[in-house]
Amino acid sequence: MEIGLTIKKAREDKRIKQAIIANYLNIDQSIYSKIENGTRKIKPDEIVNIASFLKLPIAHFFTNTITELENDNLKEQIKALREDNNNKNEIIKSLLATIIKLENDKT
């Protein structure tokens, strides 16, 4: 999943080691590594916490995926994510489900 690579790039741009973010998330570094390389699905609260730690908007992690998949539904969900802070986790869950479905449909 493209989100993991986006997270990795953002982390590397800020010169932060995986172990630091893994500790912040209270998960093992090996689990965090799997998130970045796309072999473990990321949980909505993890995206929220990573964005907070890296001081980036949550939408930052979905931009490349939305561009790549060119889907209006994804664009609407990102718009909702930017506007609605109360249902952030639900919107992220929906975004992740839509992305996974679209990626599976492409293969």
N, C-alpha and C positions, 0 to 999 in steps of 0.2 A: 504494500500500500504506500502510496506517495507521501502520505502524512508523516510516516516515520523518517523518510529522507529529508523532509522539510524541517522536522524537529532536529535531526542530526546537524543539518547545515546551520540552523539558528544557534544551536549549542556551540558548534565549532567556531562560528563567527564571534561569539562572545568568549571564546577560549575557556570554556568550562568543561571539566572532565565528567564523563558519564557517572562516575561514582558519586559525585557531588549531587547531581540531580536525583539519582537513585535513592540516595540517603534522604533527600528532601521529600521524595515520594513515599519513603518508607518501604522500598522494595529492594531486592537484591540487584546488584549491578548487571548480572547476567540477564535478568528479566528485562531491565531497562534496555540493554543491548538488543534484545529481541524485538522490542517496540520499535527501535530505530531502524532495524533491518527488515521489519515487516513480517516477522515470523510469529509475532504475538499481537493479537488485537489490542488496541489501546482503549481504555475505558474513558468515558466522558469526564469523570472527575480527574483523571490523569492529565487529560488535555488542558483542563482548566488550571490545574496546579502547575503544569509545565509552562503554560503561557504566563501565569503570574510570576513564576520564578525567573523566567527570561525577560519579563516586562514587555511582552508582545501581546497584541490583540489575538483572541482565539481564532478569529477569521484568517489570520496570517497562515495558519497551518493547512487551510483548505483551498487557498488561492490556486496553487498549481493543479490540484486535482480537478477543480471546477473548470479551469481553462482547458485541461486535457480532455475531460469528458464532455464539455460543452452541453450542459444540461440546465434548462431553465428552472427546473424544480430545485436543483442545488443552489442556483443563484438566489432564489426566493428564500431558501432556508438560511443562507448566509446573511441575507438582509435581515431576516427575523432574529438571527443570533446577535447581530450588531445592535438591534433595537431593544431586545427583550432580555433583561438580566435575570428575571424571576424564573424562567423556564430553561435556563441555559443547558442543563444536563439533558433534558428531554429533546431539545433541538439538536444537540450534539449526537445523541443516540440516533435520531432520525437521519441526520447527515451521514453518519457512519454506515447505517444500514443502506441508504441510497447509494453511496459510493461503492460499497461492496457489491451490491446488485448490479450496478452499471459496469463495474470492472469485470464481473463474472460474465455478463452479457457480451462484453467485447471479445472474450476468449473463446 
